[in-house]
Amino acid sequence: MKHRSFFWFVLPSAVAMLLFIFFPIISVIVQSLHTEHEQVIRTVESCDLFGCKETTTIDQEATAALRAEKPLGQFAGLTTYLDRNHLAVDEVAMTWGSAESLRDFGTQMLNLPFYKAMGFTLTFTFVVTPLVIILGFIIAIAVNSATKMIRGPLIFFSLLPMMITPLVGALILFWMVDARGIIGTTLQQLAGDPDLSVKASTPLMWIMLMVYGVWHSAPFAFIVYYAGLQTVNKDTLEAARVDGANRWLQIRHVVIPHLLPLTTFIALMQLMDNFRVFEPIVSFSANAHATSLSWAIFNDLGGETRQLSSAAATSVLTILGIAILLSPVLVRTWRDFDRK
């Protein structure tokens, strides 16, 4: 392709990436380096027959003028990143010095907002991602092995969780795990505890959030693997069958190597998607038991007092976290491509 043709071919995508990805990220980074202006306080002294007294009021006009002059706020550098709601450098140093053991240090760290959110986010990501890949692959193999008569309905029901809006799907599961719901009642009977409540237990709530994550994301892995199975070389499978390979050996030595690039693609997508877990926490009202980085951003932006700098700093840290997670997969993909 000629350079000029390539330029016009790539230009729309490049412009879209600049407008919707690069510039917003730069804007967030700049916002994270600023904090809101402090309100201008005016002291007024009033005197009467009984003496004089001072009263303090907020000078609304001066505060508005200051904000209009510098809408980003006052420059704070990395102060927001280092405060207690984020990296909490001072608190971590104090905890490290006072902790009696590594386990005690970890427990105290999880009491800090950012590390509490990071703990659940990483746990959710590293548990849900492999389970989604494994379950999606198993469903794809099962559907592909079914007869053509029932394959259509199986594909439809397998994709159903992905068709449902995430918020609605999470609410449905939330109602099911209620003490009066079918799952909540079943758990009470199995445990022999009529007072057992998933909503009141942090471990059970974490498990339920991860179950929802697998249930909602497995159809994506399934449809990618199912499409990949249609491209498996039939002659190679037939040769393996003639050589005495059973079903498991065919899958292990022919199917899995063929689908390995798709596994890398699914892993990349799931790592990015699971690292920004948000909808289940809101739908389950689970913020008392589990918070994520995305929920922390939402919390900073909500309410009457929006903490834009805090939300921006958390967003930047989230982007860095995703980049660190994806780097091993991307490096391996690049090396495989370089060998070819």
Summary of the structure (lengths in Angstrom):
residues: 340
radius of gyration: 27.1
end to end distance: 21.5
largest distance: 110.4
contacts: 938
relative contact order: 0.10
helix: 73%
strand: 6%
